[in-house]
C-alpha cells in the first residue's frame, strides 16, 4: 500500500515538473526560488518593523515612568540658531576723549582682524560672534578708562617708579659684587649673573622672586594668562565674564597678541640701546669718550665688531683715488683707524690671555705719578675726600677738620659782618647780638680743637694757643682770628712725613689721580669754576658753620608767652589777613596769623605776627638741633608735596600747628631748656622771620635716614621717613644717585657736596617750584593728548601702516655690538663736568656703565617691566590685594623655594634648643 502511494506521489510530481517545463520553460526553477525568497524576506521585514514599533513604545513608557524630564536647553539653542541674526549696535565711545578713542578703536579692529577673523571666516560667516568680542573688549576698556580717571597718578610716577628702578639697580649691583667675590680671576658668564641676580632679589624682597616668569617662556605665558583672567574679572560685566568661550578669546588676544609682544620689545637690549641713542641724538659723540669705552670694554664681541668695522673702512679709504688736499685728510683718517684697530687688538689679546691690567695698581707700582699740590687738594672736592680718608687712617683728621672749619668760619664771619654793616647804614642796631654769635662760634672752634679738653687735640705751639685764648677773652672776634694757627696747621700737614708726603705714596693718592683723570696727564685739572669755589661760597665746599646753631643765648627776662593761630580764612595776598592762601610772584603758599600775648612782672603786650609753614619747619629744625631732647617731644605736622593748598588740609594743619605751639609754650618745656625762650621769642616777634636754614636744608632730611634694617638688604623706599612726605621725589633721587654711583662707602663730606650740587641744579632749573613742576609734568603725562600719542605709538609699532608687523629679524651680532659701543659713548659724552668734579671721573664712568650693563640682559629687563606692571596695577586697583596675588603667582619660583629651605635650615637649631 505504501509502495503504491509513494509511486503515485513521484508520478504526479514528475508529471507536474514535465508540464511546468513544457509550459514555462527551463527557468521556472529560478522563478520559483525567487518567489520563495521574496516571501521569506517580506515576512522578516514585517516582523522587524512591528518589533521596533513595540520596543519604542515600551521604552517611552519606561522613560516617563522612571527618568526625569529632558532639558529644554538644546531645543532652545536650535531655535535661536534658526532665527535671523540680530543687529548689534556698537558704541564707539570708550574714554570720553575722541582723540584717544579713535586710535583705540583702530587697535581693537586690527586685533580682531589679525587674531580672530582670519580663521573664524573659514568656519562661519556670522558676524555676531565678532561683534560680541568687540563689545566685550570695549566694555573692558571703558571700565579701565573710568578707573584710571579716579586715580591720583602723581605718587606712582614721582615715587613708585623711581623706587622700583632704584631697587632693581641695587639688586644688580649686589649681584655683580657677589660674582666678583666668588672668583676675582674669572669673569662670570651672563647666566651666572642672571642666577645670582634672582638670588639677591629673594634676599631683598623676602616674599617674591620673578625668575620663572623672566626665564621660562612657558611660565611667562601662563602668568600673563592668569593676570589677564583677573583683569577681565575686574573689568567685564558678570554676564560677559561667565561666557567662557568669549572670555578665553579675549584673554588670548590680550596676553598673546598685545602684552607679550610689547614686553618682548621693551625688554630687548638692542631695542633699548637704539632708543637710548635716539633719545640723546642731539649730542655729538666725543672721541675721548669713545676711546675710553674701547679701553674699558671687557666684551670681546664689542671689540671685534669695532675692529672689523675699522678694517672695512681702512680697505675702503685705501681704495680711493684722490689727489691734492684730500690726500692729507684721508691719511689722517687712516691713521686714526689704524690706532683704533691697534687698541682693539691689544685689548682683545689681554682679555683672551686673562692678563687684565689694573691701571691703578700698575701706576702705583711702576708709573711716574704727577704731583698735585696740597693747596689744590684742599680746594678740589674729589681730591679732598681721598685726602680726608687718608688723614682719618693716620689719625690726623683733627688737623684737616680744623683747617676746613676755620675756612668755613672765615666765610661765615665775613658774611655776618657785611650784613651788620649794611644794617647799621640802614639805622638798625644788632651789633651785640651778631658779635655774640661770632664769639660763640670762635669759642666753639677753640674748645673743640685747641683746648686742653679737646680730643683729639690739634698740636701747635702753645704760645699761639695762649695768644688766641687771650684775644677771645679781651677782643671782639674777627674773620682772621685763627689765621696764624691755620697757617701752622697747613705747614704741618704739608711737611710732616705722616701726612701729605706719605699720602703721595699711598694707594689712595693713585685712586685720587684716577678719579681726576690724571694718571697720564702731568698737569692738575681743577674745577671749571676757577679756584675750586663750591656752591655754598666756601672755598672748600665743605663745612659752613651756622652761627645760630653754635650760639646758646639764654633769655634775659622771665616772661610768659601765650600764642595761638586764628581760624583759617581764605583771602587774597594781604599781610593783614587772618590766614590765607597767598600768591607772591606766582608762588602760592599759606600764611598763618599768630596772636601772641606776652606777660612779665610789670607789663602785658599783645600783637599779631604772620608765619608760613616753612617758617615753622625752619624754627623746628633749629631748636631740635640745639636742644636734642626736644626732638623726641615736639612733633611738627608733616609736609605734603602735592595739593597742599586744599581747604581741609590747611584746616587740619592749623589745628596741628596750634597743638605744637601750646606744647612748646608750656612752663615745663621752658624750665627744662631755659635758653629755648630766646628762640621762641625771636620766632613769635612781630617782624619778618629770618630763616637760619637754607631752603634746601629745610626741605631735605638726612641723605640716608636711619633704619633698623640693613639698607643694603631692603628696597630703596624703605630708607624714606614716612612721617615727612615733602619732596619725597627729590629724596628718592638722592638715594637713586647713591645706587648709581655706589657712594655708600664714601664719607659724609662727599654727601654734603652732592646735596649742594643738586641744590644748585634744582634752583637753577626750577627755583622753589620743584613740586609744582612735578605736578604739572605728571598732569601733562596723563593728559588726553599724551595718552593718545602713546596709543598711536603702540598702534604704529605693532601695525605699521595698518598691517601686522612681521617678526623683526634679529640684527647681525656685529651691528648690535657696535650699537652697544655707540650707546655707551653717547651716555659718557652727556655727563656734566660738574658731576665728575663732585664724585670723580672714574666713579662717574663706573656708575654710568653699570646702569648701561644692567640693560644688556633680556631676563633682567623683563623683570623690571613686570615690576613696573605690578606697581601700575597695584596703583590702579588699590582696594584689591594685588600684592598677595602676585606673590601667589610667583610662588613656584625655584629661588623662592631654595630661600625658604635655607630659612628653615637656619631656624632649625634655635627651634631644637627651645
C-alpha positions in Angstrom: 0.0 0.0 0.0 2.8 2.4 1.0 4.6 1.5 -2.1 1.7 2.4 -4.3 1.3 5.7 -2.5 4.9 6.7 -2.9 4.8 5.8 -6.6 1.7 7.9 -7.2 3.4 10.9 -5.5 6.5 10.6 -7.6 4.4 10.1 -10.7 2.3 13.1 -10.1 5.3 15.1 -9.1 7.2 14.1 -12.2 4.2 14.9 -14.3 3.9 18.4 -12.8 7.6 19.1 -13.4 7.4 17.9 -17.0 4.3 20.0 -17.7 5.9 23.1 -16.0 9.0 22.8 -18.1 6.9 22.4 -21.2 4.7 25.3 -20.2 7.1 27.9 -18.6 10.4 26.8 -20.0 13.6 25.7 -18.3 13.9 28.9 -16.0 10.8 28.0 -14.0 13.0 26.7 -11.2 14.8 30.0 -10.7 11.5 31.9 -10.7 10.1 29.6 -8.1 13.2 30.1 -5.9 13.0 33.9 -6.3 9.3 33.9 -5.3 10.0 31.9 -2.2 12.9 34.2 -1.2 10.8 37.3 -1.6 8.1 35.8 0.6 10.5 34.9 3.4 12.2 38.3 3.2 8.9 40.2 3.3 7.9 38.3 6.3 11.1 39.1 8.1 10.8 42.8 7.3 7.2 43.0 8.6 8.3 41.2 11.8 11.2 43.6 12.3 9.1 46.8 11.9 6.5 45.5 14.2 9.0 44.7 16.9 10.8 48.1 16.6 7.5 50.0 17.0 6.5 48.0 20.0 10.0 48.5 21.5 9.9 52.3 21.1 6.5 52.4 22.8 7.8 50.3 25.7 11.0 52.5 26.1 8.9 55.7 26.1 6.7 54.2 28.8 9.8 53.3 30.8 11.3 56.8 30.4 8.2 58.6 31.6 7.9 56.1 34.5 11.5 56.1 35.8 13.6 59.0 34.4 13.4 62.8 35.0 12.2 65.1 32.1 14.8 66.1 29.5 16.4 69.6 29.4 14.9 72.2 27.1 18.3 73.9 26.5 19.1 72.1 23.3 15.7 72.8 21.7 16.0 76.4 22.6 19.6 76.6 21.2 18.3 75.1 18.0 15.5 77.7 17.9 17.9 80.6 18.4 20.2 79.3 15.6 17.2 79.1 13.2 16.2 82.7 14.0 17.5 85.6 12.0 20.7 87.3 13.3 20.0 90.4 15.4 21.7 93.7 14.6 24.2 94.6 17.3 24.9 98.3 17.7 28.4 99.2 18.8 29.0 102.4 20.7 32.4 103.6 19.7 32.9 105.9 22.7 35.5 104.5 25.2 37.3 107.1 27.3 35.2 110.2 26.7 38.0 111.8 24.7 37.7 111.4 20.9 41.4 112.0 20.4 42.1 108.7 22.4 39.0 106.7 21.2 39.9 106.9 17.5 43.4 105.1 17.8 42.0 102.7 20.4 39.2 101.6 18.0 41.8 101.0 15.4 43.8 98.8 17.8 40.7 96.8 18.5 39.9 96.5 14.8 43.4 95.4 13.9 43.5 92.9 16.8 40.2 91.2 15.7 41.3 91.2 12.1 44.7 89.6 12.6 44.0 87.3 15.5 40.4 86.2 15.1 38.9 86.9 11.7 41.5 85.1 9.6 40.4 81.7 11.0 36.8 82.5 12.0 35.6 83.1 8.5 36.7 79.6 7.5 34.1 78.3 10.0 31.2 80.8 9.7 30.0 83.9 8.0 28.0 85.0 11.1 29.2 88.5 12.2 27.5 88.4 15.6 30.4 86.5 17.3 32.9 89.0 16.2 30.7 91.9 17.3 30.3 90.3 20.7 34.0 90.0 21.1 34.4 93.7 20.1 31.8 94.7 22.6 33.5 92.7 25.3 36.8 94.4 24.6 35.2 97.8 24.6 33.5 97.1 28.0 36.8 96.3 29.5 38.4 99.4 28.1 35.6 101.6 29.3 36.0 100.2 32.8 39.7 100.6 32.6 39.4 104.3 31.5 36.9 105.1 34.2 39.1 103.6 36.9 42.2 105.5 35.6 40.4 108.8 35.9 39.7 108.2 39.6 43.4 107.5 40.5 46.0 110.1 41.5 49.0 109.1 39.4 51.4 111.5 41.0 52.8 109.2 43.7 53.2 106.4 41.1 55.2 108.5 38.6 57.2 110.5 41.2 57.9 107.8 43.8 56.9 104.3 42.9 58.7 104.0 39.5 61.8 105.6 40.8 61.8 103.3 43.8 61.3 100.2 41.6 64.1 101.3 39.3 66.4 102.1 42.2 65.7 98.7 43.9 66.3 96.9 40.6 69.7 98.7 40.2 70.6 97.8 43.8 69.9 94.1 43.2 72.0 94.3 40.0 74.9 96.0 41.8 74.8 93.4 44.7 74.7 90.6 42.1 77.8 92.0 40.4 79.6 92.2 43.8 78.6 88.6 44.5 80.0 87.4 41.2 83.3 89.3 41.9 83.6 87.9 45.4 83.2 84.3 44.1 86.2 84.5 41.9 88.3 87.5 41.3 90.2 85.9 38.4 87.4 84.5 36.3 84.7 86.8 34.9 81.2 85.3 35.5 79.1 84.4 32.5 75.8 86.1 31.7 73.9 83.0 33.0 75.8 83.2 36.3 74.9 86.9 36.7 71.2 86.2 36.0 71.1 83.4 38.5 72.9 85.5 41.1 70.6 88.4 40.4 67.5 86.4 41.3 69.2 85.0 44.4 69.7 88.6 45.6 66.2 89.5 44.7 64.9 86.8 47.0 67.1 88.1 49.8 65.8 91.7 49.3 62.1 91.1 48.5 61.8 88.2 51.1 58.4 87.0 49.8 58.7 87.1 46.0 61.0 86.2 43.1 60.3 86.5 39.4 62.8 84.1 38.0 60.4 81.7 36.4 58.4 84.4 34.6 61.6 86.0 33.3 63.5 82.9 32.2 60.8 80.4 31.2 58.6 81.3 28.2 56.0 78.7 29.2 55.7 80.0 32.7 55.6 83.6 31.3 52.7 82.8 29.1 50.9 81.1 32.0 51.5 84.2 34.2 50.1 86.5 31.6 47.0 84.3 31.0 46.3 84.3 34.8 46.9 88.0 35.0 44.5 88.7 32.1 41.9 86.5 33.6 42.0 88.5 36.8 41.8 91.8 34.9 38.8 90.6 32.9 37.1 89.6 36.1 37.6 93.1 37.4 36.7 94.9 34.2 34.0 92.9 32.5 30.3 92.7 33.4 29.5 89.4 35.2 27.5 88.1 32.2 30.4 88.5 29.8 32.9 87.0 32.2 30.8 83.9 32.7 30.8 83.3 29.0 33.9 81.1 28.9 34.3 81.0 25.2 34.3 84.7 24.9 36.5 85.2 27.9 39.2 82.8 26.6 39.2 84.5 23.2 39.7 88.0 24.8 42.2 86.6 27.3 44.4 85.1 24.5 44.2 88.3 22.4 45.3 90.4 25.4 48.0 88.0 26.6 49.5 86.7 23.3 48.6 89.4 20.9 49.2 92.6 22.9 51.1 92.2 26.2 53.6 89.5 25.2 54.8 91.3 22.0 55.0 94.6 24.0 57.1 93.0 26.8 59.3 91.3 24.2 60.1 94.6 22.6 60.6 96.6 25.8 63.0 94.0 27.2 65.1 93.6 24.1 68.6 95.0 24.9 69.2 96.0 21.3 65.9 98.0 21.2 66.9 99.7 24.5 70.3 100.6 23.1 68.8 102.1 19.9 66.2 104.0 22.0 69.0 105.5 24.2 70.9 106.6 21.1 67.7 108.2 19.7 66.9 109.9 23.0 70.3 111.7 23.1 70.7 112.1 19.3 71.3 115.8 19.6 74.6 115.3 21.5 77.8 114.6 19.5 79.9 111.6 20.2 83.1 112.5 22.0 86.4 111.0 20.7 87.8 110.8 24.1 84.7 109.0 25.5 84.8 106.6 22.6 88.4 105.6 23.2 87.7 105.3 27.0 84.9 102.9 26.2 87.2 100.8 23.9 89.9 100.7 26.6 87.4 99.8 29.4 85.4 97.2 27.4 85.6 93.7 28.7 83.4 92.3 25.9 85.4 90.6 23.2 82.4 90.7 20.8 82.2 94.5 21.1 85.9 94.9 20.4 85.9 92.6 17.4 82.9 94.4 15.9 84.7 97.7 16.2 88.0 96.3 14.9 86.3 94.6 11.9 84.4 97.9 11.0 87.7 99.8 11.3 89.4 97.3 8.9 86.5 97.6 6.5 86.8 101.4 6.5 90.5 101.2 6.0 90.1 99.0 3.0 87.6 101.5 1.5 89.8 104.5 2.2 92.9 102.8 0.6 90.9 102.0 -2.5 90.1 105.7 -3.1 92.0 107.5 -5.9 92.4 111.1 -4.7 94.8 113.9 -5.0 95.6 117.3 -3.5 94.3 118.3 -0.1 92.1 115.1 0.1 95.2 113.0 0.5 96.1 114.6 3.8 92.5 114.2 5.1 92.4 110.5 4.1 95.8 109.9 5.6 94.6 111.3 8.9 91.5 109.1 8.8 93.7 106.1 8.0 96.0 106.8 10.9 93.0 107.2 13.3 91.5 103.9 12.1 94.8 102.2 12.5 95.1 103.4 16.0 91.6 102.2 16.9 92.3 98.8 15.3 95.6 98.6 17.3 93.8 99.4 20.6 91.1 96.8 19.9 93.7 94.1 19.1 95.7 94.9 22.2 92.6 94.8 24.4 91.3 91.5 22.8 94.7 89.9 23.4 94.7 90.9 27.1 91.2 89.6 27.6 91.9 86.3 25.9 95.1 85.8 27.8 93.3 86.6 31.1 96.1 89.0 32.0 93.9 92.0 32.7 95.9 95.0 33.8 94.6 97.2 36.7 95.6 100.7 35.7 95.6 101.9 39.3 97.9 99.1 40.5 100.2 99.5 37.6 100.5 103.2 38.1 101.1 102.7 41.8 103.9 100.2 41.3 105.7 101.4 38.2 104.2 104.6 36.9 105.6 108.1 37.4 102.8 109.9 39.1 102.1 113.5 38.7 102.2 115.8 41.7 99.1 117.5 43.0 99.9 120.4 45.4 98.3 120.3 48.9 96.6 123.6 48.4 95.0 122.2 45.2 93.8 119.1 47.1 92.2 121.2 49.8 90.1 123.2 47.3 89.1 120.3 45.0 86.1 118.3 46.0 87.2 114.9 44.6 90.8 115.2 45.8 89.8 116.4 49.3 87.7 113.3 50.0 90.6 111.0 49.4 93.0 113.1 51.5 90.3 113.1 54.2 90.1 109.3 54.2 93.9 109.1 54.4 94.1 111.5 57.3 91.5 109.5 59.2 93.6 106.4 58.7 96.7 108.1 60.1 94.9 109.9 63.0 95.5 113.4 61.6 91.9 114.1 60.9 91.7 116.8 63.6 94.2 118.9 61.7 92.3 118.7 58.5 89.0 119.3 60.1 90.3 122.3 62.0 91.6 123.8 58.7 88.3 123.2 57.0 86.3 124.5 59.9 88.3 127.7 60.1 87.7 128.2 56.4 84.0 127.9 57.0 84.2 130.2 60.0 86.0 132.9 58.0 83.5 132.9 55.2 80.5 132.9 57.6 82.1 135.7 59.7 82.7 137.9 56.7 79.1 137.4 55.6 77.8 138.3 59.0 79.9 141.4 59.3 78.8 142.6 55.9 75.2 142.2 56.9 75.9 144.0 60.1 77.5 147.0 58.3 74.5 147.2 55.9 72.1 147.2 58.8 74.0 149.9 60.6 73.8 152.0 57.5 70.0 151.5 57.5 69.7 152.5 61.1 69.3 149.1 62.6 71.4 148.1 65.5 72.1 144.4 66.2 75.8 144.7 66.9 75.9 143.0 70.2 73.9 140.0 69.0 76.0 139.4 65.9 79.3 139.8 67.8 77.9 137.4 70.4 77.2 134.8 67.8 80.7 135.2 66.3 82.3 134.9 69.7 80.2 131.7 70.4 81.3 130.2 67.1 85.0 131.1 67.7 84.9 129.7 71.3 83.3 126.6 69.9 86.2 126.0 67.5 88.7 126.7 70.2 87.1 124.3 72.6 86.7 121.5 70.0 90.2 121.6 68.6 92.7 123.6 70.7 91.7 123.5 74.4 93.1 121.0 76.9 89.8 119.1 76.8 89.8 118.7 73.0 90.1 115.1 71.9 91.8 114.7 69.5 93.7 117.9 70.0 95.5 119.9 67.2 99.2 120.1 68.1 100.6 123.6 67.6 102.8 125.9 69.5 101.5 126.7 73.0 102.2 130.4 72.6 99.9 130.6 69.6 97.1 128.9 71.5 97.6 131.2 74.5 97.6 134.2 72.2 94.3 133.1 70.7 92.7 132.5 74.1 93.7 136.0 75.2 92.2 137.5 72.1 89.0 135.7 72.6 88.8 136.9 76.2 89.5 140.6 75.6 88.7 141.5 72.0 85.9 141.0 69.5 86.4 138.1 67.2 87.3 138.8 63.6 87.3 136.6 60.5 91.1 136.4 60.7 91.4 135.4 64.3 92.5 131.8 63.5 94.9 132.7 60.6 98.2 132.2 62.5 97.2 128.8 63.8 95.7 127.8 60.5 99.0 128.5 58.7 100.9 126.4 61.2 98.4 123.5 60.7 98.8 123.8 56.9 102.6 123.7 57.2 102.3 120.7 59.5 100.2 118.7 57.0 102.4 119.8 54.2 105.8 118.8 55.7 105.1 116.2 58.3 106.0 112.8 56.9 102.9 111.3 58.4 100.6 113.4 56.3 100.9 114.8 52.8 104.4 113.3 51.9 103.1 109.8 52.9 99.8 110.4 51.2 101.6 110.8 47.9 103.0 107.2 48.3 99.7 105.7 49.3 97.2 103.8 47.1 94.6 106.4 47.9 96.7 109.0 46.1 96.7 106.8 42.9 92.9 106.4 43.2 92.6 110.1 43.5 94.6 110.6 40.3 92.4 108.1 38.6 89.3 110.0 39.6 90.8 113.2 38.4 91.8 111.6 35.1 95.5 112.4 35.9 97.2 109.1 35.6 98.5 110.1 32.2 98.2 113.9 32.4 101.0 115.6 34.4 99.1 118.8 34.9 96.5 119.2 37.5 93.0 119.7 36.2 90.9 121.6 38.6 87.3 122.7 38.6 85.9 124.7 35.7 84.7 127.1 38.3 88.1 128.7 38.6 89.6 128.4 42.1 87.6 125.4 43.1 84.9 127.5 44.7 82.0 125.5 45.8 78.3 126.1 45.6 77.8 127.5 49.1 80.6 130.1 48.8 83.1 128.3 50.9 86.5 127.6 49.2 86.4 124.1 50.4 82.8 123.4 49.7 82.6 121.7 53.0 81.6 122.9 56.4 79.8 126.3 56.8 79.1 126.8 60.4 75.7 128.2 61.2 76.2 130.8 63.9 72.7 130.3 65.0 73.4 126.6 65.7 76.6 127.4 67.6 75.1 130.0 69.8 73.3 129.3 73.1 71.8 132.6 74.3 69.8 132.5 77.5 66.8 134.6 78.0 67.3 137.9 79.8 63.9 138.1 81.4 61.5 135.5 82.7 58.4 136.1 80.6 55.2 134.2 79.9 54.2 133.7 76.3 50.9 132.6 75.0 50.1 132.2 71.3 47.5 130.6 69.1 46.7 130.6 65.4 43.3 132.2 64.4 40.8 130.4 62.2 41.7 129.8 58.7 40.2 132.3 56.3 41.0 132.3 52.6 42.0 135.7 51.3 44.0 137.4 48.5 47.6 138.4 49.2 47.1 140.6 52.2 49.6 140.8 55.1 46.8 141.7 57.5 44.5 138.7 56.6 43.9 136.3 59.5 45.2 133.4 57.4 45.1 132.9 53.7 46.5 131.4 50.6 48.8 134.0 49.1 50.3 134.4 45.7 53.5 136.3 45.6 55.1 136.5 42.1 53.4 133.3 41.0 54.4 131.3 44.1 51.4 130.1 46.2 51.7 129.5 49.9 49.6 129.5 53.1 50.0 132.4 55.6 49.1 131.9 59.3 48.3 134.7 61.7 49.5 134.1 65.2 48.1 136.1 68.1 50.8 136.5 70.8 50.3 137.5 74.5 53.5 138.4 76.4 53.3 139.0 80.2 56.1 139.9 82.6 56.0 141.3 86.1 55.3 144.9 85.1 53.5 144.9 81.7 51.5 142.9 79.2 51.7 143.1 75.4 49.7 141.6 72.6 50.5 141.5 68.8 50.0 139.5 65.7 52.7 138.0 63.6 52.5 136.1 60.3 54.3 132.9 59.5 54.4 130.4 56.7 54.7 126.6 57.3 58.3 126.8 56.0 59.0 129.2 58.9 57.6 126.7 61.4 59.8 124.0 59.8 62.9 126.1 59.9 62.3 127.0 63.5 61.7 123.4 64.4 65.0 122.3 62.8 66.9 125.0 64.6 65.6 124.2 68.1 65.8 120.4 67.7 69.4 120.7 66.6 70.3 123.0 69.5 68.2 121.1 72.1 68.4 117.4 71.2 65.9 116.4 73.9 63.1 118.3 72.1 63.3 116.0 69.0 61.5 113.2 70.9 58.9 115.5 72.4 58.0 118.0 69.7 56.5 116.6 66.5 55.9 119.1 63.8 53.0 118.3 61.4 54.2 116.6 58.3 54.5 118.2 55.0 52.5 117.4 51.9 54.1 117.5 48.5 51.0 117.8 46.3 47.6 119.5 46.8 48.9 121.3 49.9 46.5 124.2 49.3 43.4 122.2 49.9 41.0 123.8 52.4 40.6 120.7 54.5 44.3 120.1 54.6 45.0 123.7 55.7 42.4 123.5 58.4 44.0 120.3 59.8 47.4 121.8 59.6 46.3 124.8 61.5 45.0 122.7 64.4 48.2 120.6 64.4 50.4 123.8 64.5 48.3 125.1 67.3 48.8 122.0 69.3 52.6 122.3 68.5 52.7 125.8 69.8 50.8 125.0 73.0 53.1 122.1 73.8 56.2 124.3 73.1 55.0 127.2 75.4 54.3 125.0 78.4 56.2 126.2 81.6 57.7 122.7 82.0 59.2 122.9 78.5 60.7 126.4 79.1 62.1 125.4 82.5 63.7 122.2 81.0 65.5 124.3 78.4 66.0 127.9 79.6 67.8 129.0 76.5 64.8 128.0 74.4 62.9 131.2 75.4 65.2 133.3 73.2 64.4 131.2 70.1 60.7 131.2 70.8 60.5 134.9 71.3 62.5 135.6 68.2 60.1 133.4 66.2 57.0 135.0 67.6 58.2 138.6 67.4 56.3 140.9 65.1 58.9 141.1 62.4 59.9 139.2 59.2 61.3 135.9 60.3 64.9 135.3 59.3 65.4 131.7 58.4 68.5 130.1 59.9 68.4 127.2 57.5 68.5 127.4 53.7 65.6 126.2 51.7 67.4 123.1 50.6 68.4 122.2 54.2 64.8 122.7 55.4 63.3 120.6 52.6 65.9 117.8 52.6 66.1 115.4 55.5 69.3 113.5 56.1 70.5 111.8 52.9 70.3 108.3 54.3 67.8 108.3 57.2 68.4 105.8 60.0 66.7 102.5 59.6 66.6 99.4 61.8 67.3 97.1 58.9 70.4 96.8 56.8 69.9 99.3 54.0 71.7 97.1 51.6 69.1 94.3 52.0 65.9 96.3 51.6 64.2 98.4 48.9 65.2 101.9 48.3 61.9 103.3 49.6 62.5 101.5 52.9 65.0 104.2 53.7 62.5 107.0 53.4 60.9 108.6 56.5 57.2 108.0 56.3 56.4 110.8 58.7 57.7 113.5 56.4 56.5 113.2 52.8 57.5 116.6 51.4 59.9 116.4 48.5 60.0 112.6 48.5 60.8 112.6 44.8 64.0 114.6 45.5 64.9 112.3 48.4 64.5 109.3 46.2 66.6 111.0 43.5 69.4 111.3 46.1 69.0 107.6 47.0 69.0 106.7 43.3 72.2 108.7 42.8 73.7 106.7 45.7 72.8 103.4 43.9 74.1 104.5 40.5 77.5 105.7 41.8 77.8 103.4 44.8 78.5 106.2 47.3 77.7 104.3 50.5 81.4 103.8 51.2 82.3 107.4 50.8 82.4 109.9 53.6 79.6 112.2 54.7 81.5 115.2 53.5 81.0 114.0 49.9 77.3 113.5 50.5 77.0 117.1 51.6 78.7 118.2 48.3 76.3 116.1 46.4 73.4 117.8 48.2 74.9 121.1 47.3 75.2 120.1 43.6 71.5 119.0 43.5 70.6 122.2 45.3 72.2 124.4 42.7 70.8 122.3 39.8 67.3 122.4 41.2 67.3 126.1 41.9 68.8 126.9 38.5 66.2 124.8 36.7 63.1 125.2 38.8 63.8 127.7 41.6 61.5 127.0 44.5 58.7 125.5 42.4 60.0 122.0 42.0 56.9 120.3 43.4 54.6 122.4 41.2 56.7 121.5 38.2 56.4 117.8 39.1 52.6 118.1 39.4 52.4 119.9 36.1 54.6 117.3 34.4 52.6 114.4 35.7 49.4 116.2 34.6 50.9 116.6 31.2 52.0 112.9 31.0 48.4 111.8 31.8 46.7 114.4 29.6 44.5 113.1 26.7 47.0 114.3 24.1 49.9 112.4 25.6 47.8 109.2 26.2 46.6 109.4 22.6 50.2 109.8 21.4 51.2 106.7 23.4 48.3 104.7 21.9 49.3 105.8 18.4 52.9 104.8 19.0 51.8 101.4 20.2 49.5 101.0 17.1 52.2 102.0 14.7 54.7 99.7 16.4 52.5 96.6 16.2 50.6 97.5 13.0 52.8 99.9 10.9 50.7 101.3 8.1 47.7 99.2 9.3 49.5 95.9 8.6 50.6 93.5 11.4 54.3 93.8 11.7 56.3 90.8 10.8 58.7 89.4 13.4 61.7 91.7 13.2 64.7 89.6 12.3 67.5 89.7 14.8 70.1 92.2 13.7 73.6 90.9 13.0 75.7 90.4 16.1 78.4 92.8 14.9 75.8 95.6 14.4 74.3 95.0 17.8 77.8 95.1 19.4 78.6 98.4 17.6 75.3 99.8 18.8 76.3 99.0 22.4 79.6 100.9 21.9 77.7 103.8 20.4 75.2 103.9 23.3 77.9 103.8 26.0 79.8 106.5 24.2 76.8 108.8 24.0 76.0 108.3 27.7 79.5 109.2 28.7 79.6 112.2 26.4 76.5 113.9 28.0 77.7 113.5 31.6 78.2 117.0 33.0 81.7 118.0 34.2 80.2 119.3 37.4 79.2 115.7 38.3 82.7 114.5 37.6 84.2 117.2 39.8 82.0 116.2 42.7 82.3 112.4 42.7 85.2 111.9 40.4 85.6 110.9 36.7 86.3 107.2 37.5 83.3 106.8 39.7 81.1 108.6 37.2 82.2 106.3 34.4 81.7 103.2 36.5 78.2 104.3 37.6 77.1 105.1 34.0 78.5 101.8 32.6 76.9 99.9 35.5 73.5 101.2 34.5 74.1 100.5 30.8 75.3 97.0 31.6 72.1 96.3 33.6 70.0 96.8 30.4 72.1 94.3 28.4 70.3 91.2 29.9 66.9 90.3 28.4 65.8 88.4 31.5 66.6 91.3 33.9 64.8 93.7 31.6 61.8 91.5 31.7 61.9 91.5 35.5 61.9 95.3 35.5 59.0 95.5 33.1 57.0 93.1 35.2 57.8 95.1 38.4 56.6 98.3 36.7 53.4 96.5 35.5 52.7 95.2 39.0 53.1 98.6 40.5 50.8 100.0 37.9 48.1 97.5 38.7 48.5 98.0 42.5 48.0 101.7 42.0 45.1 101.2 39.6 43.2 98.8 41.9 44.3 99.8 45.5 41.2 98.1 47.0 42.2 94.7 45.8 45.1 92.6 47.2 47.2 92.6 44.1 50.4 92.3 46.1 49.2 89.0 47.6 48.0 87.8 44.2 51.4 88.4 42.6 53.1 86.6 45.5 50.9 83.6 44.8 51.5 83.8 41.0 55.3 83.8 41.6 55.2 81.2 44.4 56.5 78.4 42.2 59.9 80.1 41.9 62.8 77.8 42.4 64.8 80.5 44.0 62.0 81.2 46.4 61.8 77.5 47.4 65.6 77.4 48.0 65.3 80.6 50.1 62.5 79.1 52.3 64.5 75.9 52.7 67.6 77.9 53.7 65.5 79.8 56.3 64.1 76.6 57.7 67.6 75.1 58.0 68.9 78.2 59.7 66.0 78.3 62.2 66.1 74.5 63.0 68.9 74.8 65.6 67.1 77.5 67.5 63.9 75.6 67.5 65.6 72.5 68.8 67.1 74.5 71.7 63.6 75.6 72.6 
